[in-house]
Structure formats: C-alpha cells, structure tokens
C-alpha cells in the first residue's frame, strides 16, 4: 500500500529527476526506485560494517596464536625445550 506524502525539492533537482526518469516514468516512481536502491545500499553497508567488525575481532584473537605457530616453524628446536 502506498501513502501520499509531500516533499519540497529544488527546481534543479526536479529538472534532473524529469531528465533521468524520462517520459515513461513518473517522478514518484523514479524517486521511489532511487530511494529504495539507496536504502538497500545503506543496509548493505551496515551489514558489511558489522561483518568487518566481527572479522577484525576474530583476527585480533587469532593473531597471537598464528605468531606462536610461525615462531615454532621458524625455530623447530623451540618445540624440544
């Protein structure tokens, strides 16, 4: 279901919308499509930021273990001590 709303836009923005939408698409349809794409992009960016935080946290926990493994590989005699 759609709801009617009022938005005030500059003449320049309206001109650009009309140019980009072309004669076959209404302003409303164009604005809705652009906003939907932008909102999806924002949601995707938020999801990616959360995932990156999780990856960074996991990496912070694993780096000391990795350093130990690499140290032992570089100096196998350390295992005998």
C-alpha angles and dihedrals in degrees: 000000000000127000125208117237138170123233126179114219133174120257089246092056091047090050091051092047091051091048094047096042093050125200096301100057127062122231090245093053092046094048092047092051093047093047092047090052091047093049090050089050091051091048091049091050091051092049091048091049091052091047092048090052090052092048092048091049091050091047091051089055095045100044095078090051091048091049090053092050092048091048091054092047091052092047109029090172088070089072090063094056 
